[in-house]
Amino acid sequence: MARAKNNKKTQGDPLFIIKLQKGLAERKRLPLAHVLSVLDELRQLVSEIGRDLQRRRGTPNATGDFGLEIEAGESGIAFRSGSVETNVALTERPGTGVKAIEAILATITLLNSEDFAEESADKQIDRRIVRRLSRIARVQKRDRTEMKLGILKPGQTEAMTATFGSNGIAAVRSLQAPTFRVDGTTIYGKLFELVDKTKSENVEERGFWGELFADDGEKWRVHFKSEQIDKVTPLFAKQVVASGSAVYFRIAHPKLLCNHIEADPDRDYETEFDELFGSQKDVYKTDLETLLKRIHGD
């Protein structure tokens, strides 16, 4: 991470400095939807990382809310020229908020380095940061911009900064590229968070998505076709069995391209065990209750 001088020494709240530079930003203007999209991704990222830090510190009811507020300059203007730049003040729980932003800057610096090693990425890189940066990279690609972030603490004149440019974007794309695919995969678990992504530019990703927490603890992203919505919606937050093509990645959660999903029926394990015991009485010579007592004791 680098340090850059700020034109004003901050005495109050820490400042999260966000700057979009080069490309279309050199016109001193950018599409409003693009700027708002980047700001919202950064807001969610700071909240997500901060909430995790709060949990680790034992904070009750961790919210990841750091009271982020856009700070206007002396003239009342929130964005400055020389590309598009703004300061965001951390008005609540600044200590944890600063730590969250520093973690983001450290990851960006690592990703943007020319000697970044993908082999160690799973140990060094937080997949949540990569996911958010990937979405921001799509905006940067359209506008041909690069993003420079910084954190300026009260009493300091130099901000700690990191730049997410072409090297970082390439690293993120590489980390999110699939490593291998397995057809005919079946997963058992609970379905959560249905998200509409019908307007995605990627043809394969048109439709909508869900998250599936598998019985083995793995978290899956599940892609459904648009015509599956009537079948999938009633299964939300229920135990399901889903099948399709599994796609694995170096750092991102695996993805299932779902071609079939249905409710996972309740199972009567005692009855099923008794049926097995009944077919092999001469071999097992016991029942489930006796077996459990042997394992766990009285």
C-alpha positions in Angstrom: 0.0 0.0 0.0 1.1 3.5 -0.7 0.6 6.8 1.1 -0.6 10.0 -0.5 -0.9 13.4 0.9 -4.3 14.9 1.4 -5.1 18.5 0.8 -6.6 18.8 4.3 -5.5 17.4 7.6 -8.5 15.6 9.1 -9.3 16.3 12.7 -12.7 14.5 13.0 -13.9 11.3 11.6 -11.7 8.9 9.5 -12.2 9.5 5.8 -12.6 6.7 3.2 -11.3 8.2 0.0 -12.8 6.9 -3.3 -11.4 8.0 -6.6 -12.2 6.8 -10.1 -9.5 8.0 -12.5 -8.4 7.7 -16.2 -10.7 6.7 -19.0 -14.1 8.5 -19.1 -13.3 10.0 -15.7 -10.8 12.3 -17.4 -13.8 14.2 -18.7 -14.5 15.1 -15.1 -17.8 13.3 -15.4 -19.0 9.7 -15.3 -22.4 8.0 -15.8 -24.4 8.4 -12.6 -25.5 4.7 -12.5 -21.9 3.6 -12.7 -20.7 5.8 -9.9 -23.7 4.8 -7.7 -23.0 1.1 -8.5 -19.3 1.4 -7.4 -20.2 3.3 -4.2 -22.9 0.7 -3.3 -20.5 -2.2 -3.8 -17.9 -0.6 -1.6 -20.5 0.2 1.0 -21.6 -3.5 1.1 -18.0 -4.7 1.1 -17.0 -2.5 4.1 -20.1 -3.6 5.9 -19.5 -7.3 5.2 -15.8 -7.3 6.2 -16.6 -5.1 9.2 -19.4 -7.3 10.4 -17.0 -10.3 10.4 -14.5 -8.3 12.4 -17.1 -7.4 14.9 -18.1 -11.0 15.3 -14.5 -12.0 15.9 -14.2 -9.4 18.6 -17.3 -10.7 20.3 -19.5 -7.6 19.5 -23.1 -8.4 20.2 -25.5 -7.8 17.3 -22.8 -7.2 14.8 -24.2 -4.9 12.1 -21.3 -3.7 10.0 -22.8 -0.2 10.1 -20.1 2.5 10.4 -22.3 5.5 9.7 -20.8 6.1 6.2 -21.6 9.6 5.1 -20.4 11.4 1.9 -18.5 14.5 3.0 -18.9 17.7 1.0 -16.0 20.1 0.6 -15.8 23.7 1.7 -17.9 24.8 -1.4 -20.5 22.2 -0.6 -19.6 19.9 -3.5 -19.4 16.2 -2.7 -17.3 15.2 -5.8 -14.1 16.8 -6.9 -12.7 17.1 -10.4 -9.4 15.6 -11.5 -11.2 12.4 -12.3 -14.1 11.7 -9.9 -13.3 11.7 -6.2 -15.2 11.8 -3.0 -14.6 11.4 0.7 -16.8 9.2 2.9 -16.7 9.8 6.6 -16.9 6.9 9.1 -19.1 8.5 11.8 -19.8 5.3 13.9 -17.5 2.6 15.3 -14.5 4.1 13.4 -11.9 1.8 14.9 -13.4 -1.4 13.3 -14.4 0.5 10.2 -10.8 1.6 9.6 -9.6 -2.0 10.1 -12.1 -3.3 7.5 -11.0 -0.7 4.9 -7.3 -1.5 5.6 -8.0 -5.2 5.0 -9.6 -4.2 1.6 -6.7 -2.0 0.7 -4.2 -4.8 1.6 -6.1 -7.2 -0.7 -6.2 -4.8 -3.6 -2.5 -4.1 -3.2 -1.8 -7.8 -3.4 -4.0 -8.4 -6.4 -2.6 -5.4 -8.3 1.1 -6.5 -7.8 2.9 -7.7 -10.9 4.2 -10.8 -9.1 0.9 -11.9 -7.6 0.9 -15.7 -7.2 -2.4 -17.4 -7.9 -1.1 -20.6 -6.2 -1.3 -19.0 -2.7 -4.5 -17.0 -3.4 -6.8 -19.3 -1.4 -4.7 -18.6 1.7 -4.2 -14.9 1.2 -7.3 -13.6 -0.5 -10.7 -13.1 1.0 -13.2 -14.4 -1.6 -15.8 -11.8 -0.5 -13.5 -9.0 -1.5 -12.8 -10.7 -4.8 -16.5 -11.1 -5.5 -17.2 -7.4 -4.9 -14.1 -6.2 -6.9 -15.2 -8.4 -9.8 -18.5 -6.5 -10.0 -16.7 -3.1 -9.8 -14.3 -4.3 -12.5 -17.3 -4.7 -14.9 -18.0 -0.9 -14.5 -14.3 -0.1 -14.8 -14.2 -2.0 -18.1 -17.1 -0.1 -19.6 -15.6 3.3 -18.5 -11.9 2.3 -18.9 -11.2 3.6 -15.5 -9.1 2.5 -12.5 -10.1 2.9 -8.9 -8.0 4.4 -6.2 -9.0 3.9 -2.6 -7.5 5.4 0.6 -8.1 5.7 4.3 -7.1 8.9 6.2 -7.2 8.8 9.9 -7.8 11.8 12.2 -4.6 13.8 12.7 -2.8 12.4 9.7 -1.9 14.3 6.5 -1.1 11.2 4.4 -3.7 8.6 3.4 -2.9 4.9 3.0 -3.9 4.1 -0.5 -4.3 1.2 -3.0 -5.1 1.2 -6.7 -7.3 -1.3 -8.4 -6.1 -1.2 -12.0 -5.5 -3.5 -14.9 -3.3 -5.9 -13.0 -5.9 -6.3 -10.2 -8.7 -6.7 -12.7 -6.8 -9.4 -14.5 -6.0 -11.2 -11.2 -9.7 -11.1 -10.2 -10.8 -12.6 -13.5 -8.2 -15.3 -13.2 -9.2 -16.2 -9.7 -12.9 -16.4 -10.7 -12.2 -18.5 -13.8 -13.5 -22.1 -13.5 -10.9 -24.8 -12.8 -13.0 -27.9 -13.8 -16.5 -29.0 -14.4 -18.4 -32.2 -13.3 -21.6 -33.2 -15.0 -24.3 -35.2 -13.3 -23.7 -33.9 -9.8 -26.4 -34.2 -7.1 -26.4 -32.0 -4.0 -28.6 -32.2 -0.9 -29.1 -29.1 1.2 -31.2 -26.1 2.1 -32.0 -23.4 -0.5 -31.6 -19.8 0.3 -31.5 -16.3 -1.2 -33.1 -16.3 -4.7 -31.7 -13.4 -6.8 -32.9 -12.2 -10.1 -30.1 -11.7 -12.7 -32.1 -11.9 -15.9 -30.3 -8.9 -17.4 -26.8 -10.4 -17.0 -24.5 -9.9 -20.0 -23.3 -13.5 -19.7 -25.7 -15.7 -21.7 -25.0 -18.7 -19.4 -25.9 -16.6 -16.3 -29.3 -15.3 -17.6 -32.0 -16.5 -15.3 -31.8 -16.3 -11.6 -29.6 -17.5 -8.8 -29.9 -19.1 -5.3 -27.6 -20.2 -2.5 -27.7 -23.7 -1.3 -26.1 -24.8 2.0 -25.2 -28.4 1.4 -25.5 -31.1 4.1 -21.7 -31.4 4.1 -21.3 -27.7 5.0 -20.3 -26.4 1.5 -22.0 -23.3 0.2 -23.1 -23.4 -3.4 -24.2 -20.9 -5.9 -27.1 -22.4 -7.9 -28.1 -21.1 -11.3 -31.7 -21.6 -12.5 -33.2 -21.0 -15.9 -36.0 -18.4 -16.1 -38.6 -21.1 -16.8 -37.8 -22.9 -13.5 -39.1 -20.0 -11.3 -42.5 -21.5 -10.6 -40.9 -24.8 -9.5 -38.1 -23.2 -7.5 -39.9 -20.4 -5.6 -42.0 -22.8 -3.4 -38.7 -24.5 -2.4 -37.2 -21.4 -0.8 -35.7 -22.1 2.7 -36.6 -25.8 2.4 -34.5 -29.0 2.2 -34.0 -29.9 -1.5 -32.1 -32.2 -3.8 -30.6 -30.5 -6.8 -28.8 -31.9 -9.8 -26.9 -30.6 -12.8 -23.4 -29.6 -13.8 -21.0 -28.5 -11.0 -18.4 -25.9 -11.8 -15.5 -25.4 -9.4 -13.3 -22.3 -9.0 -9.9 -21.5 -7.4 -11.3 -19.1 -4.8 -15.1 -18.6 -5.4 -17.8 -20.9 -4.1 -18.6 -23.7 -6.5 -21.5 -23.2 -8.9 -24.3 -25.7 -9.9 -26.0 -25.2 -13.3 -29.2 -26.8 -12.1 -31.4 -28.8 -14.5 -33.5 -30.5 -11.9 -34.6 -29.7 -8.3 -37.2 -31.0 -6.0 -38.0 -31.2 -2.3 -35.9 -33.7 -0.4 -38.4 -36.1 1.3 -38.2 -36.7 5.0 -36.6 -40.0 5.8 -37.5 -42.5 8.5 -34.0 -43.8 9.3 -35.3 -46.3 11.9 -37.6 -47.9 9.4 -34.9 -48.0 6.8 -32.5 -49.6 9.2 -35.0 -52.2 10.3 -35.6 -53.0 6.6 -31.9 -53.5 6.1 -31.7 -55.6 9.3 -34.6 -57.6 8.2 -32.9 -58.6 4.9 -29.7 -59.6 6.7 -30.9 -61.0 10.1 -28.3 -63.8 10.1 -25.5 -61.3 9.6 -26.3 -58.4 11.9 -28.4 -60.1 14.6 -29.4 -56.8 16.2 -31.8 -53.8 15.8 -31.2 -50.1 15.7 -31.9 -49.5 19.4 -29.4 -52.1 20.5 -26.8 -50.8 18.0 -27.1 -47.3 19.3 -26.6 -48.5 22.9 -23.5 -50.3 21.8 -22.1 -47.1 20.3 -23.2 -44.5 22.9 -23.8 -46.6 25.9 -26.8 -46.6 28.1 
